[in-house]
Amino acid sequence: PQHPGVKLINIFLDRHPAANSLPSKGGAADLNLERIKSMFYHAYNSYLDNAFPYDELRPLTCDGQDTWGRKPTSMFSPLKVLGNHTEFQRVASILQDTVDFDIDVNASVFETNIRVVGGLLSAHLLAGRAGMELEPGWPCSGPLLRMAAEAARRLIPAFQTPTGMPYGTVNLLHGVSPTETPVTCTAGVGTFILEFATLSRLTGDPTFEDVARRALTALWKTRSDIGLVGNHIDVLSKKWVAQDAGIGAGVDSYFEYLVKGAILLQDEELLNMFHAYDAAIQNYTRFDDWYLWVQMHKGTVSMPIFQSLEAFWPGLQSLLGNLDSAVRTFQNYYSVWRQFGGLPEFYSIPQGYTVDKREGYPLRPELIESAMYLFRATGDHTYLQLGLDALESIEKVSRTPCGYASVKDLRDHQLDNRMESFFLAETIKYLYLLFDPTHFLHGGGMEGDGSWEEGGEGGQCVLGAGGFIFNTEAHPLDPAALYCCSRHSKERQELRDALLSLSHPKKKAGSQSKPADERTEEPPQSQSESIALKPGEKKTLPTLSCPVQPFSARLSVLGQVFSDNS
């Protein structure tokens, strides 16, 4: 049995053998990795020297600014990805000592979740590999996990609506303002299940996952008769305010989290939701392997444009094995990159040019992200060429003495005085992982620190053996950790139930009460199962539940499981 992400990815790796013979590091690949490291440290050191503790760097004036109360928690996972354990530990110490969420700041619920909560969760799960001292019982406890939970608790008031769909903004000290608008984007409702379910599974507190699922269920029920959702919704009345349906800005990560949530949690319901949406998307919005914007009720084209945020879609398709469609769509997007040396925010498909006032490129990661997934799946060096194009373009156009500046206008390469935090957290990280096929986040074990690690109560869990899931800010989450802590929690509950049953007489025959096995929730789905089930097929739990069986019960080597009787 394998981790859920690994098993699902193997569905399409088996169909494309080239992916199983990816080139190893060496020569030009090592040189490119060093160039990417140099890019990261130029940006990172410029931020520390000129902007910290502000949220973001302003690279043209060499100073900083705060934006939506985001704190620099996105720095963790890139440091670990690049192997800088010393700095990882230093940043962790600084944040533990200085970050206080008890502040009078209006924060974006969406952004705080994906950047702050997601960054802290990922750092917590990477802490062992980064050489930090771990608490007993890690990954089910730890200071960074407590920080993530505290940040998420400040967001919970936003979900206290009649529908369960959250407001877009919350004050970290006072909660939701009485004058807060009830209108928020679709992604602002449906982009919580990865972080909040991870928190609930690690801490044992179901509150986070419960509110995320309630929001997903409410949003699902608002889709149109033709199966589409719009762009902005009133979270109180459930009425669609913006009825443009597409896969780009305002919607994108909702679809992403249905797929990745299905993999991370082995949740068939989430996968079925995505498949239903995908059928409508392919039917109404896809034209010549572009995806247009249409009216959500009628399916008529409302905006024949490509948005740069849509470039995540080929990578998402590849996770489900839809490679032929993913490759063709990627080539469309790559043609736009070659035309301008970057992806404009909006691109008119009929005119083949940028859209007025949307000519900028803020160094977004989405096309590079898709290139990473597709290169892993196919081994086609076209995707490495995109990585080289991106590396050269960013260095030539965006580098300043104080970091890397967003491109204000791709037509003449004017720069903007801003370096978005996702440039460090996502763009550079995906570039690095594109050129490093043996990295541990790809399931490789070439770092010298082992391809897996033990954790949980008594060290009985195998962690970090593969199948990492990236949140929409590129922070990796380890599915094994969720199953480890969930199993320990389940065992403790079973022990409590057993002790209680000894103190209460059994129900008489004929009692109307349901049997205990009918009252309890379904057992956690095994991560060793594929979620790509046939219609009507039922899940069954295997005898061995990799990766959280005790060491005394089995050994795990490269995904092979051996019991004591093997």
Protein Blocks (a to p, Z undefined) as FASTA:
>chain_A
ZZfklmmmmmmmmmmmmlmmccceehjlmmmmmmmmmmmmmmmmmmmmmmoccfbdcfkl
opaddehhiacklmmmmmmmnopaklmmmmmmmmmmmmccbbcddddfklmmmmmmmmmm
mmmmmmmmnopacdehiakbcjklmmmmmmmmmmmmmmmcfkopacfbdcfknopafklc
fbdcfklmmmmmlmmmmmmmmnopaklmmmmmmmmmmmmmmpcfkopacfbdcfklopaf
blcdcfbehklmmmmmmmmmmmmnopaklmmmmmmmmmmmmmmmggghiacdddfklopa
fblcddfklmmmmmmmmmnopamlmmmmmmmmmmmmmmnopacfbdcfklopacehilbc
ehiaklmmmmmmmmmmnopaklmmmmmmmmmmmmmmmpcfkbcaddfblklopacddddf
klmmmmmmmmmmmmmmkbfklopaklonojbdcedehhlacehibjiacdfkopacdfkl
mmmmmmmmmmmmmmmmmmmmmmpccddehiabdcfklmpccddddfkbcfbdcehiacdd
dfbdcfkbcfklocceehiacdfkZZ
